Amino acid sequence: MKRLTGILQAEDQPGQIYPGDIPSATTTTIGGVTLASVTVAKAGTNTTKAVTPAGLPLRVEGNALVRQDGYGGNARGSGAVDLQRERADTVHVASGTAAVIAGGVNNKASGAHSSIGGGGYNNASGNNSTV
């Protein structure tokens, strides 16, 4: 066997790779990586397998559908999405049922089915309102 750019190749059969001959990748060893199935990725199972972006689901955490670095603030509404990364006050959240804040800072979407596209210090307090 000879090593070519991190891949093992049989000398007697060029181009044929034997998966059993490839060591597992570690933090110090170049080797093969096992991919997690979409089922494993969606289940959120702890695994040493790699998860590819196509199999990476958005996970529900608490009442928010997506939570990014801007943690904090009051509770999100049921099914709400809050992607803003900065809050000057705990009320600057998507607290309405199915409310959406797509970005920006210090926004408040308290009406059911309300939405804010971005910007700063916006308030969508009426049901079905949009800013």
TORGUTOR-246077 format. One record per residue (C-alpha): residue in one letter; x, y, z. Coordinates in steps of 0.001 Angstrom, whole numbers, plus 500000, padded with zeros to 6 digits. Example, Ala and Ser with C-alpha at 12.3 -4.5 7.8 and 13.67 -1.06 7.14 Angstrom:
TORGUTOR-246077
A512300495500507800
S513670498940507140
end
This chain:
TORGUTOR-246077
M500000500000500000
K501135503542499403
R499601506733500700
L498485509260498098
T497109512555499389
G495634510905502465
I493955508022500579
L495142504414500604
Q495396502752497223
A496278499153496379
E499447499015494242
D498241495982492319
Q494886497535491364
P495300501261490716
G492163503261491356
Q490567500738493714
I490206501801497324
Y489581499321500101
P487473501062502779
G488622498598505441
D492198499757504903
I491446503419505584
P491948504345509245
S489292506365511042
A489948510092511112
T490929511606514452
T492233514985515535
T495760513732514768
T495231511182511955
I494044511759508409
G491546509063507584
G488035508168506584
V484953509823508023
T481627508040508394
L478615510145507432
A475514510151509620
S472251509230507965
V469489511834507692
T467529509762510234
V470379510005512760
A470768513752512115
K467044514447512545
A466898512372515725
G469643514508517265
T471497511365518334
N474977511861519785
T477347510337517267
T480931510485516078
K479659510465512497
A479821513595510361
V476555515396509606
T476393517005506180
P474449520262505691
A471771518509503623
G470971516292506592
L471192518992509249
P467717519916510501
L466634522989512398
R465868521809515915
V463167523054518258
E464617524439521485
G462051525610524005
N459269527455522199
A461530528992519551
L462045527288516207
V465514528794515773
R467786530317518386
Q471042531971517398
D473756533697519431
G471416536416520653
Y470033534360523538
G468207536143526264
G465021538067526558
N461560536859527430
A460029533609526192
R459315533237522477
G455813532549521236
S454728529084520174
G456228528395516735
A458017531774516714
V461280532455514874
D463641535072516316
L466899535637514415
Q467963538994515834
R471295538986517594
E471014541889519997
R468433543028522560
A468501546169524703
D465489544929526706
T464048541516527565
V460822542347525655
H462708542585522329
V461710539096521162
A459233537341518872
S456732536631521643
G453561536296519555
T452278532930518349
A454015532129515027
A455690535573515074
V458865536124513046
I461782538505513487
A464076537884510514
G466975539991511767
G468006543387513023
V468294544469516644
N465967545377519491
N462768544400517659
K459516543216519256
A456915541041517486
S454189540434520066
G451136540043517824
A450046536588516688
H451387535888513174
S453251539225513186
S456562539740511394
I459523542099511286
G461974541878508395
G464871543566510183
G466001547031511197
G466013548344514733
Y463492549151517460
N460489548012515402
N457265546876517067
A454721544557515424
S452099544359518169
G448924543766516163
N447837540320515029
N448963539675511428
S450978542931511421
T454182543378509415
V457044545866509668
end
